[in-house]
Amino acid sequence: MSSVTTLTKRSPLVNGLDSAALLAVIDAVKSNAEIARFNFRLTNKWLGGEKTRSLVKEFTGALQTHRTDAKGFVLDSGEPPVLLGEDTAPNPGEWLLHSLVSCLTTAIAYHAAARGIAIAAIESEIEGDIDLRGFLGLAAEVRKGYSAVRVRMRVRTTAEAATIENLASYSPMLEVVSGSVPVSLKIETY
């Protein structure tokens, strides 16, 4: 793995990424699938009312733990007044949309860079529909979460739209949101 983590020579940037380092990561993963296994995690605490706070500190991947000495990142969530909140932070549904569109964007940029496709700009609009009757338990036939999500992306590139759509399909968060992911939920009371 040292060949991936000790790259110091900078190669030409493609989409803001060191293309030689990116290809070295791809080659390293090809030679050792264990390098590809990552575990992202965070802790979360209820702050009362609609407010929660998550702390993102360390994660494991590429056969090591990262950010062990870092302060980490604080992610707050809330709700708007119409949903009984104080509108001090994005709500969880907005964070989910942010995660999805951010992952689509980086998937396009990274996969394009690996293929030598230049991207000059990516701009997105994303929206999702939720019917609160599902969340409130008022209608069993209504989903609790998003019933539909729409993403509109504008990508400045010479590549065909179909090529960029294919690159977007590599987004892990797209797969999470559009497919079924097993979630293990264990609740303890104290």
Secondary structure, DSSP 8 states (H G I E B T S, - for coil): -HHHHT--S---EETTEEHHHHHHHHHHHHH-GGGG--B---EEEEEETTEEEEEE--EEETTEEE-TTS--EEEEE---GGGTS---S--HHHHHHHHHHHHHHHHHHHHHHHTT--EEEEEEEEEEEE-HHHHTTS-TTS-SSEEEEEEEEEEEESS-HHHHHHHHTT-HHHHHHHS-----------
